[in-house]
Every structure is written in structure tokens, then in C-alpha cells.
Amino acid sequence: MIKFDCHAHVYERIAPVTGARYVPEHPAPLEAWQALQVRNDIRGGVIVQVSFLGTDNSQLLTALSGIERHRFAGVAVVDITVPEDELARLAQGGVRAVRWNLVAGARLPDPQEGAVMRFLDALRAHGMHLELQLESARLAGYIGALAALPVPVVIDHMGLPVSADPAHEPWLDALEACRDRGDIHIKLSAPYRGQADVRAHMERLLGLLGEGRMIWGSDWPHTRHEGVATYAGALRDVAGRIDDAAAVHRLYGLRAG
């Protein structure tokens, strides 16, 4: 049973950074997201820093400051060179992870580089994990490195699949080939963001990682896909398929009660 929405974007003001790939037309207020949760019997969730705000996590922290810490958490975006005292400030504000948005040819951080190693060690020290968005073909060549990281890893949007047939999905083939799958988790969210419908891939993922590594996210407010996505529809795709309580507590420290 799904009780948490682990991927939503909340922003009261639209203040894009220079070079933002996409800028929405309307705000996504916290109150509106919470109202959707009430209507769909969702008990809490995770606010993920939206890409057009870059590393300015101020709106994220403001939203987290006004909601219950045992039911809500945040995922921030920071530079690898972020000072450790800034990570400490984010952690104190309710942030439990950082996100790497690596789509569209972005450079893949090398876990063997000193700066990346120090960054990952700092995440672990502050009880944070890593979340990332990366297309299936590139993820296939990166999943082994991710599985070896010293922190849990959450793959956003089910790895942005490219194949309608999950038996021929590049990154799932690579995951199956991994002898040690580490602490990899999957976010069942945004079936419309990949090139193929990800819902058909769920059974293979469950077989590879098990129910305890799955969480759900609405991807609200479904930017650029508002015409094909609804909150209730996204939830219906996975409702009754998994119980998210253990994974959500382990990753974000949240509880429904």
C-alpha cells in the first residue's frame, strides 16, 4: 500500500536560474500538493528541488519549515564542492538526500575522483542518500559504479526506459548483470518521461530488487505533461502493488502515524 508521495515539486515563486532548460508558467503551492494528498489518502511525502531553481534550495527549506518533520522530507540540489556546513544546514532543515540531474548529456561524476569521494562521504556523515535522473542507455554503463557507492541510491523515474519490452531494457539488463546490486532503490514515477511506458517494467524490477526497494512519486505538478497526467492516475498505476512503509522510513525517516 502506498502512503507517501516521494517525488513532488513545490515552489511558490518562479525565479529561474540562468540557462534553465524549462520554466513553468504557474507556481506549484505547498497547499495544493497537500490537498491532493488528503483526497488520495497519502500521509506525507518528499519535496524534490525543481531543476529551474538550480542550487537555490531556499524555497524547499521554507516549505519544509512549516510541515511535520516525521511525515515530510526534502531532496536538495547542490554542487559537489558544497561546504560541509551547508550540508549540515540542509540536513537540519529536513533534507534527506541530494539529487543529480544527469540527463541531456550531463557529465557523469566519477566516484573515484577525490572531490566526488569527499562529497559522498559527507552525505553519509549527514545521513543523506543520492537520487539521480539519467536515461536508460547511459545508466546502463553507470549502474555498477552506483551500486558500489557508500550511500543508498534512488533511481528516479524508473531509469527513463527506452524499450517497450522490459526484457530488452538497457539499464535493467545491466542491473541484472550486477553481482552486487548494492543499496539501489527505484522511484516508481512519471511513466510519461521515458521513451517507453515504464509500467510494464515494474515486474522485472520487483524480481531484481524486491518490494522493499520501491517507492512511489507523483511527479506533481507533472510539468510539460499536465495534459496526460493526473495525481490520482499516477497513484492508480501502482496502488496495491507495493508497500512503501519500510523503504520510505529507511531512506527519509518518515512514518505515516
Backbone bond lengths (Angstrom), bond angles and torsions (degrees), N, CA, C in turn:
res aa  C-N    CA-C-N  psi(-1)  N-CA   C-N-CA  omega(-1)  CA-C   N-CA-C  phi
1 M - - - 1.456 - - 1.526 110.09 -
2 I 1.310 116.60 134.97 1.464 122.51 -179.71 1.527 109.76 -88.65
3 K 1.337 115.89 125.42 1.464 120.59 177.83 1.525 112.85 -122.72
4 F 1.342 117.21 -9.15 1.455 119.76 -176.94 1.530 110.84 -130.93
5 D 1.298 114.90 141.57 1.458 122.83 173.29 1.523 106.89 -100.46
6 C 1.315 117.06 102.92 1.467 121.78 -171.17 1.519 114.46 -96.05
7 H 1.328 117.44 15.46 1.464 119.16 175.74 1.518 109.43 -156.48
8 A 1.314 115.65 95.90 1.462 121.57 174.50 1.519 108.35 -141.59
9 H 1.318 116.54 151.86 1.457 122.02 179.34 1.522 108.79 -111.57
10 V 1.309 115.85 126.75 1.464 121.90 -178.81 1.523 108.12 -122.67
11 Y 1.323 116.76 126.39 1.464 120.94 176.77 1.531 108.19 -154.32
12 E 1.300 114.53 125.93 1.462 120.90 -179.67 1.527 111.06 -85.89
13 R 1.335 116.53 -25.88 1.465 122.06 -179.61 1.528 109.31 -127.13
14 I 1.323 115.89 145.76 1.455 121.49 177.05 1.525 107.66 -102.12
15 A 1.322 115.47 103.64 1.468 121.54 -177.51 1.523 107.84 -132.76
16 P 1.343 117.89 76.28 1.465 121.08 -171.82 1.524 113.25 -69.47
17 V 1.331 114.84 147.52 1.454 120.51 173.18 1.523 108.74 -76.24
18 T 1.300 116.54 158.87 1.460 121.47 177.14 1.526 110.03 -59.97
19 G 1.328 115.44 131.72 1.457 120.20 178.32 1.512 115.23 84.53
20 A 1.325 118.32 9.80 1.461 121.01 179.39 1.526 110.56 -56.81
21 R 1.345 116.52 133.16 1.461 120.85 -176.73 1.524 112.27 -69.68
22 Y 1.322 115.97 -28.08 1.459 120.37 -178.39 1.518 109.25 -152.04
23 V 1.333 116.19 137.41 1.458 121.63 178.37 1.527 107.96 -127.26
24 P 1.335 118.29 119.94 1.467 120.64 -179.35 1.526 111.76 -70.78
25 E 1.312 115.19 163.19 1.459 120.28 -178.95 1.523 112.32 -87.54
26 H 1.336 117.04 -25.42 1.460 120.06 -172.94 1.529 110.84 -130.48
27 P 1.328 116.53 150.98 1.472 120.08 174.22 1.527 111.03 -64.91
28 A 1.326 115.27 165.02 1.470 123.09 175.72 1.527 106.56 -125.55
29 P 1.333 117.15 84.83 1.476 120.44 -171.39 1.525 113.02 -69.52
30 L 1.318 115.35 146.51 1.459 121.95 176.22 1.516 110.85 -55.89
31 E 1.303 117.34 -42.94 1.469 121.44 -177.72 1.527 111.33 -59.94
32 A 1.320 117.32 -39.17 1.468 120.79 -179.81 1.525 111.03 -66.99
33 W 1.334 116.71 -41.84 1.467 120.53 177.95 1.525 110.85 -63.12
34 Q 1.320 117.58 -43.54 1.455 120.68 -179.81 1.519 111.80 -65.79
35 A 1.321 117.39 -34.45 1.464 120.25 177.34 1.523 110.92 -64.10
36 L 1.319 117.27 -38.87 1.468 120.93 176.50 1.526 110.95 -64.36
37 Q 1.315 116.95 -37.40 1.454 119.96 177.59 1.527 110.99 -62.40
38 V 1.302 116.42 -44.90 1.466 120.33 -179.41 1.526 109.92 -60.63
39 R 1.323 117.17 -44.53 1.467 120.71 -177.07 1.524 112.18 -67.44
40 N 1.336 116.70 -23.44 1.461 119.97 -176.20 1.524 113.29 -112.25
41 D 1.325 116.90 15.95 1.464 123.29 176.39 1.529 111.80 57.77
42 I 1.323 116.34 42.36 1.460 122.72 173.85 1.527 107.26 -101.36
43 R 1.337 116.62 134.77 1.464 120.64 -169.68 1.530 114.65 -96.61
44 G 1.316 117.98 -9.86 1.454 120.71 -178.49 1.513 109.80 175.19
45 G 1.331 116.57 -169.76 1.446 116.68 -179.07 1.511 114.46 176.16
46 V 1.328 113.94 -168.71 1.456 122.42 -173.40 1.521 109.49 -128.66
47 I 1.322 115.77 125.45 1.457 121.74 176.06 1.526 108.01 -91.83
48 V 1.322 115.80 123.71 1.459 121.95 -178.79 1.525 109.04 -104.46
49 Q 1.315 116.53 129.66 1.454 121.33 178.45 1.520 110.30 -54.01
50 V 1.330 116.53 127.54 1.459 120.91 -178.26 1.526 109.50 -80.79
51 S 1.329 116.87 146.25 1.464 120.78 -169.87 1.525 112.70 -64.40
52 F 1.330 119.53 -34.41 1.461 119.22 -174.41 1.524 112.99 -70.66
53 L 1.333 117.61 -10.83 1.459 120.58 175.63 1.525 112.69 -93.15
54 G 1.320 117.30 -2.21 1.458 120.70 177.18 1.517 112.46 58.45
55 T 1.334 116.19 -133.44 1.463 121.34 -177.77 1.529 112.61 -96.64
56 D 1.322 116.90 11.51 1.463 120.54 174.68 1.524 107.98 -84.68
57 N 1.325 116.47 94.81 1.464 122.34 -175.81 1.526 112.90 -91.06
58 S 1.323 117.91 16.68 1.465 120.44 -173.53 1.522 112.42 -64.60
59 Q 1.334 117.94 -40.29 1.467 119.08 179.10 1.527 110.88 -67.63
60 L 1.328 116.12 -36.02 1.463 120.24 176.57 1.523 110.39 -60.65
61 L 1.323 117.21 -47.85 1.467 120.98 -178.82 1.519 111.43 -65.87
62 T 1.315 117.22 -36.87 1.464 120.24 177.97 1.524 110.42 -63.39
63 A 1.331 116.87 -43.97 1.461 120.38 178.88 1.524 110.81 -62.00
64 L 1.329 116.68 -44.11 1.462 120.56 -178.41 1.527 112.03 -66.39
65 S 1.307 116.69 -29.45 1.466 119.82 -176.73 1.514 113.02 -67.73
66 G 1.334 117.09 -19.24 1.459 119.77 -176.16 1.513 114.85 -106.77
67 I 1.350 118.11 8.70 1.465 120.61 -178.08 1.526 109.89 -129.39
68 E 1.328 115.60 163.05 1.460 121.46 -172.02 1.516 111.73 -67.35
69 R 1.312 116.01 125.78 1.450 122.02 -174.96 1.527 112.31 -67.35
70 H 1.330 118.24 -28.76 1.464 118.47 -178.66 1.528 112.10 -78.98
71 R 1.342 117.35 -9.82 1.467 120.29 179.70 1.527 113.49 -115.37
72 F 1.326 117.35 -12.68 1.459 120.24 -175.20 1.524 111.12 -136.25
73 A 1.340 115.05 146.25 1.466 121.32 177.41 1.520 108.19 -145.40
74 G 1.340 114.86 177.20 1.452 119.61 -178.07 1.514 112.51 -132.40
75 V 1.335 114.95 158.21 1.461 123.56 172.05 1.520 106.63 -124.25
76 A 1.324 117.11 119.04 1.456 122.68 -175.75 1.521 111.37 -98.76
77 V 1.326 115.05 168.91 1.467 122.10 171.06 1.524 107.10 -120.77
78 V 1.324 116.23 126.61 1.463 121.86 -179.11 1.533 108.97 -139.73
79 D 1.322 115.60 162.69 1.457 120.60 171.75 1.529 109.41 -77.28
80 I 1.325 115.94 154.13 1.458 120.06 177.60 1.531 110.99 -61.45
81 T 1.323 116.42 -26.50 1.466 121.00 -179.46 1.527 112.92 -87.54
82 V 1.318 117.94 12.58 1.466 121.46 -177.62 1.533 110.16 -56.48
83 P 1.339 117.98 135.38 1.466 119.55 176.95 1.526 110.91 -63.58
84 E 1.311 116.60 147.68 1.459 119.67 -177.45 1.515 111.77 -64.89
85 D 1.338 118.28 -29.69 1.454 118.62 178.83 1.526 111.60 -68.55
86 E 1.345 117.37 -25.58 1.456 120.18 175.02 1.526 110.58 -72.02
87 L 1.335 116.87 -40.11 1.464 119.01 174.55 1.524 110.61 -61.27
88 A 1.315 116.71 -39.44 1.466 120.60 178.60 1.525 110.12 -62.83
89 R 1.337 116.82 -40.73 1.470 120.30 178.76 1.525 111.27 -64.21
90 L 1.341 116.18 -41.24 1.458 120.10 178.17 1.522 110.86 -64.31
91 A 1.326 116.50 -44.19 1.462 120.14 178.99 1.521 111.10 -60.52
92 Q 1.310 116.15 -42.32 1.465 119.79 178.81 1.522 111.24 -64.19
93 G 1.332 116.34 -28.32 1.469 120.53 179.77 1.512 114.50 -84.64
94 G 1.334 117.73 0.98 1.463 120.23 176.64 1.510 115.24 106.41
95 V 1.327 117.79 6.85 1.464 121.52 178.46 1.524 109.25 -81.80
96 R 1.333 116.19 129.05 1.468 121.15 -178.14 1.522 113.55 -115.23
97 A 1.341 116.92 -0.24 1.460 119.90 -179.59 1.514 109.73 -161.13
98 V 1.328 115.35 165.19 1.459 121.07 169.57 1.523 107.85 -122.59
99 R 1.327 114.54 155.14 1.459 120.09 -175.15 1.513 111.30 -116.35
100 W 1.337 114.89 134.67 1.449 121.82 170.05 1.528 107.75 -104.88
101 N 1.322 116.60 116.49 1.460 121.28 174.93 1.526 106.99 -97.32
102 L 1.320 116.90 101.12 1.460 122.49 -168.72 1.524 113.14 -110.16
103 V 1.324 116.95 16.48 1.464 119.91 -178.17 1.532 110.48 -76.12
104 A 1.327 114.23 171.86 1.468 122.07 173.96 1.528 112.50 60.37
105 G 1.328 116.70 38.18 1.446 120.36 173.92 1.514 116.48 81.09
106 A 1.322 117.49 12.28 1.469 119.63 178.35 1.525 110.45 -61.00
107 R 1.307 116.29 148.11 1.460 121.39 179.87 1.528 109.89 -64.12
108 L 1.333 116.37 135.42 1.456 121.28 177.53 1.524 109.15 -86.98
109 P 1.325 118.43 119.84 1.465 119.93 179.06 1.528 111.31 -59.30
110 D 1.316 115.43 137.36 1.458 121.60 179.83 1.529 109.08 -91.94
111 P 1.337 117.74 113.34 1.468 119.77 -177.72 1.524 114.00 -61.81
112 Q 1.329 117.70 -13.02 1.453 120.64 179.13 1.526 112.47 -88.16
113 E 1.326 117.43 -10.58 1.461 120.57 177.70 1.524 109.59 -72.54
114 G 1.317 115.70 142.97 1.456 120.14 -177.31 1.512 113.57 -57.57
115 A 1.353 117.61 -43.77 1.464 120.87 -177.84 1.523 110.78 -64.48
116 V 1.335 116.53 -38.76 1.470 120.48 179.96 1.521 109.96 -69.60
117 M 1.318 116.85 -41.22 1.468 120.30 178.28 1.527 111.13 -61.20
118 R 1.328 116.65 -42.76 1.474 119.82 178.74 1.516 110.89 -65.15
119 F 1.331 116.44 -39.02 1.466 121.06 178.55 1.528 110.96 -62.22
120 L 1.319 116.99 -46.63 1.459 121.04 -178.92 1.523 111.26 -66.13
121 D 1.323 116.70 -38.13 1.467 119.97 176.83 1.529 110.61 -63.32
122 A 1.338 116.15 -37.28 1.464 119.73 178.70 1.523 110.92 -68.08
123 L 1.340 117.13 -38.66 1.469 119.95 175.97 1.523 110.03 -58.78
124 R 1.314 115.66 -48.29 1.468 119.95 -178.87 1.534 111.09 -60.62
125 A 1.313 116.40 -40.75 1.461 120.52 -178.73 1.523 112.22 -63.19
126 H 1.331 116.41 -28.81 1.464 120.66 -179.00 1.528 112.37 -101.46
127 G 1.331 117.20 14.40 1.457 121.07 176.21 1.507 114.31 68.50
128 M 1.333 116.41 28.52 1.464 120.77 -178.86 1.523 110.84 -104.78
129 H 1.313 115.74 159.99 1.456 121.45 173.49 1.523 109.21 -123.36
130 L 1.328 115.71 -178.22 1.461 122.60 -176.33 1.521 109.85 -114.68
131 E 1.334 116.13 135.81 1.452 121.35 173.05 1.522 107.60 -122.44
132 L 1.331 117.08 144.20 1.456 117.30 -179.29 1.512 112.47 -148.35
133 Q 1.337 113.15 149.88 1.457 122.57 174.69 1.529 107.66 -113.09
134 L 1.338 114.76 123.40 1.466 120.19 -177.52 1.516 108.42 -156.68
135 E 1.329 115.96 138.93 1.454 120.61 -178.23 1.535 111.78 -68.09
136 S 1.326 114.89 151.14 1.464 122.27 -172.45 1.529 113.84 -51.91
137 A 1.327 118.20 -47.57 1.458 120.33 -174.62 1.526 111.69 -62.46
138 R 1.324 117.80 -41.72 1.465 121.18 179.49 1.529 110.74 -77.72
139 L 1.322 116.65 -34.04 1.456 120.52 177.40 1.526 110.92 -62.46
140 A 1.328 116.46 -33.61 1.460 120.58 -179.43 1.523 111.37 -57.49
141 G 1.329 116.82 -38.00 1.452 119.71 -179.45 1.516 114.24 -86.49
142 Y 1.324 116.58 -1.75 1.475 121.93 -174.27 1.518 111.86 -114.77
143 I 1.340 116.36 -15.05 1.460 119.39 -170.68 1.527 112.03 -64.98
144 G 1.328 118.20 -32.80 1.459 119.97 177.92 1.513 112.17 -63.07
145 A 1.332 116.60 -41.29 1.460 120.84 177.52 1.518 110.86 -66.31
146 L 1.327 117.09 -38.69 1.466 120.79 179.67 1.518 111.05 -65.94
147 A 1.327 116.82 -40.07 1.462 120.50 -178.89 1.520 112.06 -64.01
148 A 1.336 116.92 -22.42 1.462 120.84 -178.16 1.529 113.39 -93.04
149 L 1.323 117.90 0.77 1.460 120.53 -176.87 1.535 111.25 -69.50
150 P 1.322 117.26 155.13 1.469 120.79 -177.39 1.526 114.22 -82.51
151 V 1.335 117.36 6.86 1.467 122.06 178.44 1.525 108.92 -131.10
152 P 1.331 118.40 156.12 1.460 119.65 173.60 1.530 111.27 -59.63
153 V 1.320 116.29 151.15 1.461 122.70 -179.92 1.524 108.69 -126.70
154 V 1.335 115.95 132.06 1.461 121.98 176.09 1.522 108.37 -113.00
155 I 1.329 116.67 122.48 1.459 122.34 177.89 1.522 108.52 -89.34
156 D 1.331 115.76 116.02 1.462 120.34 -179.48 1.529 111.82 -72.88
157 H 1.323 115.13 149.76 1.462 124.05 169.97 1.528 112.74 52.48
158 M 1.339 114.61 35.18 1.460 122.14 175.33 1.518 113.23 54.87
159 G 1.335 116.37 28.55 1.457 120.40 175.13 1.517 114.97 80.26
160 L 1.335 117.53 16.72 1.468 121.78 177.01 1.531 111.70 44.45
161 P 1.313 117.36 69.82 1.469 121.52 -172.52 1.523 113.32 -66.81
162 V 1.329 114.31 158.19 1.466 120.75 179.10 1.520 112.04 -119.46
163 S 1.330 117.90 -12.27 1.460 121.01 -176.32 1.524 110.95 -111.02
164 A 1.302 116.23 134.17 1.462 119.73 175.63 1.526 111.36 -68.03
165 D 1.317 116.34 -22.84 1.466 121.98 179.65 1.526 108.93 -100.60
166 P 1.335 118.88 112.31 1.464 120.16 -178.25 1.514 113.46 -62.08
167 A 1.331 118.08 -19.11 1.463 120.61 178.14 1.524 112.14 -72.86
168 H 1.326 116.79 -9.97 1.461 120.98 179.94 1.527 110.66 -128.35
169 E 1.317 115.94 37.22 1.464 120.69 179.14 1.525 109.55 -94.49
170 P 1.351 119.01 121.70 1.468 120.80 -173.22 1.518 115.12 -52.62
171 W 1.312 117.48 -48.99 1.463 116.76 -173.58 1.517 111.63 -75.15
172 L 1.334 117.78 -28.98 1.462 119.35 176.36 1.522 111.10 -70.19
173 D 1.330 116.77 -35.72 1.464 119.51 174.47 1.528 110.35 -61.64
174 A 1.343 116.18 -42.27 1.465 120.40 179.59 1.525 111.21 -66.39
175 L 1.337 116.79 -39.51 1.461 120.45 178.03 1.522 110.61 -63.06
176 E 1.314 116.84 -42.79 1.468 120.18 179.41 1.525 111.13 -63.58
177 A 1.314 116.88 -32.08 1.468 120.86 -179.13 1.524 112.56 -75.91
178 C 1.330 117.77 -14.73 1.466 121.12 179.89 1.526 110.06 -71.23
179 R 1.310 117.34 122.52 1.466 119.62 176.78 1.521 110.68 -69.94
180 D 1.314 116.80 -34.41 1.457 122.08 177.19 1.525 107.71 -120.19
181 R 1.317 116.52 112.27 1.464 120.63 -177.41 1.520 112.35 -91.35
182 G 1.318 116.32 9.89 1.453 121.24 171.51 1.510 113.49 55.56
183 D 1.316 114.69 -140.11 1.469 121.28 -178.54 1.523 108.82 -114.86
184 I 1.339 115.76 53.11 1.457 122.63 -178.73 1.519 110.08 -83.89
185 H 1.326 115.80 133.67 1.463 122.76 174.75 1.528 108.76 -123.89
186 I 1.319 116.17 159.36 1.458 121.64 -177.50 1.525 109.88 -123.18
187 K 1.326 114.83 134.84 1.461 119.96 175.07 1.531 108.49 -99.82
188 L 1.316 116.09 113.20 1.457 122.54 178.88 1.528 107.38 -80.17
189 S 1.307 116.39 95.62 1.467 119.17 -174.27 1.519 110.56 -157.25
190 A 1.328 114.73 157.30 1.472 123.62 170.91 1.518 114.19 49.45
191 P 1.340 119.02 62.44 1.461 120.06 178.50 1.521 113.33 -60.60
192 Y 1.334 116.55 -16.46 1.465 121.60 -177.72 1.528 112.95 -85.56
193 R 1.325 119.47 -6.55 1.469 120.26 -175.40 1.528 113.55 -89.73
194 G 1.308 117.91 -19.81 1.463 120.24 174.74 1.518 110.16 -85.30
195 Q 1.326 115.58 176.56 1.459 120.42 177.36 1.521 111.92 -84.00
196 A 1.314 116.41 -10.76 1.464 121.41 178.20 1.527 108.59 -132.33
197 D 1.315 116.25 159.66 1.455 121.65 179.85 1.525 109.14 -71.61
198 V 1.341 116.79 115.29 1.464 120.25 -174.28 1.523 113.42 -74.57
199 R 1.319 118.22 -14.57 1.464 118.92 -174.98 1.529 112.19 -61.53
200 A 1.331 116.80 -30.28 1.463 120.17 178.83 1.519 112.21 -71.35
201 H 1.339 117.29 -14.46 1.454 121.48 -177.23 1.529 113.16 -88.20
202 M 1.307 116.38 -8.69 1.458 119.46 -172.44 1.523 112.78 -62.41
203 E 1.317 117.10 -41.46 1.460 119.69 -177.36 1.526 111.25 -63.73
204 R 1.326 116.65 -40.82 1.468 118.33 179.17 1.528 110.33 -65.43
205 L 1.312 117.09 -40.90 1.460 120.31 178.27 1.520 111.41 -63.00
206 L 1.316 116.91 -41.64 1.465 120.02 178.20 1.529 110.43 -61.52
207 G 1.327 116.23 -37.81 1.452 119.37 178.38 1.522 113.05 -68.35
208 L 1.327 116.48 -33.28 1.464 120.54 -177.20 1.525 112.85 -81.51
209 L 1.321 117.08 -36.86 1.464 120.15 -172.13 1.526 113.98 -120.34
210 G 1.317 117.53 -25.39 1.455 120.05 -179.10 1.517 112.89 90.65
211 E 1.312 115.07 160.10 1.466 122.26 -175.98 1.529 112.60 -60.11
212 G 1.335 116.77 -33.20 1.454 120.45 -175.70 1.507 114.94 -70.16
213 R 1.325 117.87 -4.56 1.470 121.36 177.99 1.526 111.62 -107.87
214 M 1.337 117.81 12.40 1.462 121.41 -176.29 1.530 111.16 -111.39
215 I 1.333 115.57 136.24 1.461 121.66 170.31 1.523 107.67 -131.92
216 W 1.331 115.43 164.48 1.464 120.05 -178.00 1.523 110.32 -117.37
217 G 1.336 115.92 146.49 1.459 120.83 173.48 1.512 110.58 -140.29
218 S 1.318 116.77 139.02 1.463 121.23 -177.75 1.518 113.12 -75.88
219 D 1.334 117.31 -25.49 1.464 123.45 -172.32 1.532 111.40 64.15
220 W 1.327 115.98 21.44 1.462 119.96 177.80 1.520 110.02 -61.25
221 P 1.333 119.54 140.30 1.464 130.39 6.87 1.528 115.14 -92.06
222 H 1.338 117.10 28.72 1.473 122.94 173.28 1.533 111.73 58.79
223 T 1.320 117.55 44.09 1.462 120.56 -174.82 1.526 112.06 -54.56
224 R 1.329 114.73 136.82 1.471 125.53 -177.58 1.527 113.10 71.72
225 H 1.332 117.00 -3.90 1.473 120.40 179.92 1.532 110.75 -132.41
226 E 1.315 116.20 23.63 1.468 119.83 -177.07 1.524 112.81 -60.01
227 G 1.321 116.86 -27.00 1.460 119.99 -177.71 1.509 114.45 -77.58
228 V 1.332 117.93 -15.34 1.465 119.84 -176.99 1.524 112.84 -118.77
229 A 1.327 117.50 -6.60 1.465 120.28 -174.23 1.522 111.37 -122.34
230 T 1.331 115.21 143.85 1.460 121.97 171.88 1.523 108.36 -134.75
231 Y 1.310 116.04 157.32 1.461 120.27 179.64 1.524 110.46 -61.73
232 A 1.332 116.10 -50.66 1.461 120.04 -178.05 1.527 111.43 -63.57
233 G 1.335 117.00 -36.04 1.450 120.20 179.51 1.517 112.15 -66.88
234 A 1.343 116.43 -41.31 1.461 120.31 178.17 1.522 111.11 -62.75
235 L 1.314 116.48 -39.99 1.459 120.87 179.00 1.519 111.32 -68.55
236 R 1.308 116.70 -38.78 1.463 121.11 -178.36 1.533 111.35 -61.48
237 D 1.326 117.53 -30.77 1.470 120.96 -179.31 1.519 112.60 -60.14
238 V 1.344 117.40 -30.27 1.473 119.83 -174.90 1.527 113.09 -121.67
239 A 1.323 118.06 -6.82 1.462 121.20 -177.28 1.521 110.63 -55.98
240 G 1.329 115.79 130.57 1.446 121.16 178.50 1.518 114.35 83.12
241 R 1.354 117.71 -6.16 1.461 120.05 -177.63 1.528 112.28 -88.20
242 I 1.334 116.45 -33.00 1.464 119.37 -178.23 1.522 109.89 -138.70
243 D 1.316 115.75 159.18 1.457 123.05 170.16 1.524 106.06 -108.51
244 D 1.334 116.86 116.27 1.456 120.53 -171.71 1.528 114.55 -92.92
245 A 1.335 118.14 -1.03 1.464 120.93 -170.21 1.526 112.85 -58.47
246 A 1.330 117.95 -47.55 1.460 120.59 -174.96 1.519 111.47 -67.51
247 A 1.328 117.64 -45.83 1.465 120.60 -178.66 1.521 111.44 -65.71
248 V 1.315 117.55 -40.70 1.464 120.72 -179.47 1.530 110.68 -66.26
249 H 1.310 116.54 -39.53 1.469 118.77 178.07 1.518 110.88 -67.02
250 R 1.326 117.39 -41.96 1.458 120.71 -178.25 1.534 111.58 -65.71
251 L 1.337 117.38 -40.51 1.455 120.77 -176.19 1.525 112.93 -82.27
252 Y 1.328 116.81 -41.18 1.463 120.52 -170.93 1.517 114.22 -117.82
253 G 1.318 117.01 -7.04 1.459 119.55 -179.26 1.507 113.95 72.14
254 L 1.323 118.42 21.28 1.462 122.09 -175.17 1.524 111.09 -95.37
255 R 1.320 114.90 153.56 1.467 121.22 174.75 1.521 108.55 -142.05
256 A 1.336 115.22 148.49 1.470 120.40 -172.69 1.518 112.25 -78.23
257 G 1.339 118.85 -24.81 1.455 120.72 -174.63 1.518 113.86 -78.12
